[in-house]
Amino acid sequence: MLTEPGGSLADTTPNAGAAPVQYGEIFTRRWIVELILDLCGYSVDTDLTTKRLVEPAIGSGAFLMPVLDRLCEAKEKYSPDGPWDELLPTILAMDVQPGHVRNCRRLVVERLTRAGCPAEAANRLAVAWVREGDFLLDKVAGGVDYVVGNPPYIRIEDVAPGLLAAYRRACPTMGGRADVYIGFFERGLDLLGEGGTLAFICADRWMRNQYGRRLREKIVNGGFAVDSCLVMHDVAAFENEVSAYPAITVLTRGPQGDVGIGEAGETFDFKAAADFASWSSLRTRNPLHDTAVRGSRLPHWHRTADSWPDGTPEALAWLEDLQDRHPPLEDRGAGTRIGIGVATGADAVYITQDAEAAEPERMLPLAMSADVKSGTYGWTGHYLVNPWDDDGLVDLDEWPQLSEYLSRNATAILRRSISKRSPASWFRTIDRVTSSLTDRPKLLLEDMKRQPNPVLEPGGHYPHHNLYYLVSQEWDLEVLGGLLLSEVVERQIAAYCVKMRGNTLRFQAQYLRRVHAPRPAEISADIADELVVAFRARDRAAATAAALAAYKLSALP
């Protein structure tokens, strides 16, 4: 278990010099490593002489040496008279840098010799355990009990194109803008035997960003489970000072059960780490409240590859409760739908304040961001020059004024990739216009705001691409507007969305669809009236109080 640190490993191991820039190395403090080993169960409470552990990027040995300390202790406890060579299968530690391999082999020999291992056996073990190789590309036998470490921090721009292509062929989860550490998660998970555990300290952005979607999908659909996660954004976890948004994530091969969630503060230290490890091992439902670390145990984890939420342990437990008690806000069966307005690909052509740019039937009143800034809808007189009717794209021969307008602006229209891909429909907007949406009352929300600003558009205007909309046959839209104005909904959005500079939130459809809310029939008439009054007055405090009552909550987390 976690023991009092006697100094960082950097005090006794070589410095890699300029290597961190090239290889993405960030060296982990000893007591953090001890915590990770405790959380994944690599403890002398288990006979480690019969287990296999892989460390994919050894660096200076920050993980390897604590692992070896525990393995030597386990041998003394479980197999004191057994031959040292019986430990040959227990460790595989890899690195692409020959210097790291040489240094770590030397450290292994020194540690084994101190434990009483004969020099010849110590050398055999060091050579067998510590291998020069690329974890993402080299063959490694599966059925592993533990994969632990701190994957390298390497942006894809810093990887040679040929090597990056090879990584992506080997690791399908490394799509889009995925950093190299995504591949380390994938390969590590693939090596685990049934019941095996992976524990990494790594950036936690993959849980929320689009580039982590394939990895999240692998976990939720591939027979893996999230066992625990300790967010450490404010903790000096590394020897280098970096802004890495680190978290300790523990994953297992097996069915999903309950999950221990923690958040470490700036004062998180060895003692707080020991407290969290002890709390986690008990698997108690009682929350951990400490000035340096907080923890909650969730009854289950998220079941989809959609972004996993961010927040304090209390907030995550609160979200789980909302999901268990209330359905998603979007319910197409009940006529509640969330969407985004029309994208044109050439707004300077298709959007105009000239009401006579084309035939009146082809001029569609358009709702713009400027129309909702004040909190009440005020149309600024913009139109969409609309090439769609109920049957699809119109025949330009039947609309000479529209045809003349589009032909006059053909140069700008034809620059768009959609026009190049579909020459026969060169004049279409990127999105099709669904005319039935125009006359429906809608709640409109701007994408990027620090707080939600739902605005009721009474009908007659079609939303532009900068606006997201909600329509419903089930909801009184002013009641729903009161809920959306409240901090109860804002907290849900904030947990799922990727925050922009200045804590600006994203009110996109993908995040609005993660909101859970009571069904309208479950909200009493009095509370519904309070939500309407708060919505009309733009009173967030009153909206929040009414929303808490609607959700049957006593307070926010």
URZIBEL-V885677 format. One record per pair of residues at least 4 apart in sequence whose C-alpha atoms are under 7 Angstrom apart, sorted by sequence separation. I is the first residue (numbers start at 1). J is the second residue. If there is no record, write none. Layout:
# URZIBEL-V885677
i=[I;I]
j=[J;J]
This chain:
# URZIBEL-V885677
i=[7;9;19;20;28;29;30;31;32;33;34;35;36;37;38;44;61;63;64;65;66;67;68;69;70;71;72;73;74;75;76;97;98;99;100;101;102;103;104;105;106;107;108;109;110;111;112;113;117;118;119;120;121;122;123;124;125;126;127;134;154;159;160;161;162;163;164;165;166;167;168;174;178;180;181;182;183;184;185;186;187;188;192;205;208;212;213;214;215;216;217;218;219;220;264;268;269;270;271;272;273;274;275;276;277;278;279;289;290;311;312;313;314;315;316;317;318;319;320;321;322;323;331;332;346;347;356;358;359;367;369;372;388;389;396;399;400;401;402;403;404;405;406;409;410;411;416;417;418;419;422;463;476;477;478;479;480;481;482;486;487;488;489;490;491;492;493;499;500;507;508;509;510;518;523;524;525;526;527;528;529;530;531;532;533;534;535;539;540;541;542;543;544;545;546;547;548;549;20;28;37;38;58;75;95;112;113;117;133;159;192;206;207;219;220;268;289;311;331;332;358;372;388;389;414;475;484;499;500;507;523;534;548;19;20;58;95;113;168;206;219;288;289;302;330;331;344;371;372;387;388;414;419;483;499;534;548;288;330;371;387;396;419;499;548;174;287;288;330;355;371;445;497;498;534;535;113;173;174;189;207;287;371;445;497;534;112;173;188;287;444;445;443;444;494;171;233;285;367;414;418;443;444;531;109;173;233;443;444;109;232;413;442;443;497;171;231;232;442;496;531;231;366;441;442;530;109;230;231;296;365;366;441;442;108;229;230;295;296;365;366;441;493;229;230;294;298;364;365;440;447;493;527;9;229;260;272;363;364;439;446;447;8;9;105;228;229;272;296;363;364;438;439;446;447;8;49;105;228;363;364;438;439;445;446;493;48;156;227;362;363;438;444;445;492;527;155;156;226;227;268;362;438;444;445;49;105;154;155;226;227;267;268;362;437;444;5;44;48;49;154;225;226;266;443;444;489;43;47;224;225;265;358;442;443;454;523;153;224;225;264;265;353;355;442;443;44;101;152;186;224;225;235;264;353;442;33;44;101;137;151;223;224;225;226;235;263;264;352;353;441;454;47;101;136;223;224;225;228;229;230;231;232;234;235;262;263;351;352;454;2;30;34;223;224;227;228;229;230;231;232;234;262;263;351;352;452;453;518;2;84;137;151;178;226;227;228;229;230;231;235;262;351;452;518;28;98;136;177;178;261;262;350;351;443;27;58;97;176;260;261;350;2;57;58;59;85;93;94;95;96;175;260;261;1;52;53;54;55;56;57;58;84;88;92;93;94;95;96;260;49;52;53;54;55;56;57;91;92;93;94;95;96;259;260;443;452;51;52;53;54;55;56;94;95;258;259;451;50;60;88;258;259;468;49;59;94;147;173;203;204;258;259;387;468;1;173;203;204;258;259;359;61;72;203;204;257;358;359;60;202;203;358;201;202;388;390;475;14;201;202;13;136;144;145;201;358;136;143;144;145;200;201;357;483;142;143;144;199;200;263;479;482;142;143;146;147;148;149;150;199;200;263;482;485;136;142;145;146;147;148;149;150;151;199;262;144;145;146;147;148;149;150;198;199;261;479;482;9;197;198;450;479;482;197;198;450;478;481;486;197;449;450;485;196;197;448;449;488;195;196;448;449;478;486;487;195;448;485;486;194;195;447;448;488;193;194;349;447;483;488;192;446;447;482;486;445;483;346;345;369;375;377;56;376;377;375;376;377;220;372;220;345;220;344;345;63;343;344;217;343;344;217;343;216;342;53;342;52;53;54;55;57;213;52;53;54;55;56;213;51;52;53;54;55;57;367;366;367;368;365;366;367;368;365;366;367;369;209;366;369;208;207;208;207;208;342;343;341;342;343;341;342;341;340;341;341;25;340;341;24;25;340;23;24;339;340;24;339;23;338;339;338;337;338;337;336;337;336;335;336;335;336;334;335;334;40;40;36;340;339;338;330;311;329;310;328;309;310;328;329;309;328;329;308;328;329;307;327;328;326;327;326;327;326;323;322;32;29;28;29;28;29;40;27;28;26;27;27;26;35;39;31;38;318;35;315;314;2;209;208]
j=[11;13;23;24;32;33;34;35;36;37;38;39;40;41;42;48;65;67;68;69;70;71;72;73;74;75;76;77;78;79;80;101;102;103;104;105;106;107;108;109;110;111;112;113;114;115;116;117;121;122;123;124;125;126;127;128;129;130;131;138;158;163;164;165;166;167;168;169;170;171;172;178;182;184;185;186;187;188;189;190;191;192;196;209;212;216;217;218;219;220;221;222;223;224;268;272;273;274;275;276;277;278;279;280;281;282;283;293;294;315;316;317;318;319;320;321;322;323;324;325;326;327;335;336;350;351;360;362;363;371;373;376;392;393;400;403;404;405;406;407;408;409;410;413;414;415;420;421;422;423;426;467;480;481;482;483;484;485;486;490;491;492;493;494;495;496;497;503;504;511;512;513;514;522;527;528;529;530;531;532;533;534;535;536;537;538;539;543;544;545;546;547;548;549;550;551;552;553;25;33;42;43;63;80;100;117;118;122;138;164;197;211;212;224;225;273;294;316;336;337;363;377;393;394;419;480;489;504;505;512;528;539;553;25;26;64;101;119;174;212;225;294;295;308;336;337;350;377;378;393;394;420;425;489;505;540;554;295;337;378;394;403;426;506;555;182;295;296;338;363;379;453;505;506;542;543;122;182;183;198;216;296;380;454;506;543;122;183;198;297;454;455;454;455;505;183;245;297;379;426;430;455;456;543;122;186;246;456;457;123;246;427;456;457;511;186;246;247;457;511;546;247;382;457;458;546;126;247;248;313;382;383;458;459;126;247;248;313;314;383;384;459;511;248;249;313;317;383;384;459;466;512;546;29;249;280;292;383;384;459;466;467;29;30;126;249;250;293;317;384;385;459;460;467;468;30;71;127;250;385;386;460;461;467;468;515;71;179;250;385;386;461;467;468;515;550;179;180;250;251;292;386;462;468;469;74;130;179;180;251;252;292;293;387;462;469;31;70;74;75;180;251;252;292;469;470;515;70;74;251;252;292;385;469;470;481;550;181;252;253;292;293;381;383;470;471;73;130;181;215;253;254;264;293;382;471;63;74;131;167;181;253;254;255;256;265;293;294;382;383;471;484;78;132;167;254;255;256;259;260;261;262;263;265;266;293;294;382;383;485;34;62;66;255;256;259;260;261;262;263;264;266;294;295;383;384;484;485;550;35;117;170;184;211;259;260;261;262;263;264;268;295;384;485;551;62;132;170;211;212;295;296;384;385;477;62;93;132;211;295;296;385;38;93;94;95;121;129;130;131;132;211;296;297;38;89;90;91;92;93;94;95;121;125;129;130;131;132;133;297;87;90;91;92;93;94;95;129;130;131;132;133;134;297;298;481;490;90;91;92;93;94;95;133;134;297;298;490;90;100;128;298;299;508;90;100;135;188;214;244;245;299;300;428;509;43;215;245;246;300;301;401;104;115;246;247;300;401;402;104;246;247;402;246;247;433;435;520;60;247;248;60;183;191;192;248;405;184;191;192;193;248;249;405;531;191;192;193;248;249;312;528;531;192;193;196;197;198;199;200;249;250;313;532;535;187;193;196;197;198;199;200;201;202;250;313;196;197;198;199;200;201;202;250;251;313;531;534;62;250;251;503;532;535;251;252;504;532;535;540;252;504;505;540;252;253;504;505;544;252;253;505;506;535;543;544;253;506;543;544;253;254;506;507;547;253;254;409;507;543;548;253;507;508;543;547;507;547;413;416;446;453;455;135;455;456;455;456;457;303;455;304;429;305;429;430;149;429;430;304;430;431;305;431;305;431;144;433;144;145;146;147;149;305;145;146;147;148;149;306;145;146;147;148;149;151;461;461;462;463;461;462;463;464;462;463;464;466;307;464;467;307;307;308;308;309;463;464;463;464;465;464;465;465;465;466;467;152;467;468;152;153;468;152;153;468;469;154;469;154;469;470;470;470;471;471;471;472;472;472;473;473;474;473;474;474;197;199;199;509;509;509;513;495;513;495;513;495;496;514;515;496;515;516;496;516;517;496;516;517;516;517;517;518;518;516;516;237;237;237;238;238;239;250;238;239;238;239;240;240;273;277;270;277;557;277;557;557;274;498;498]
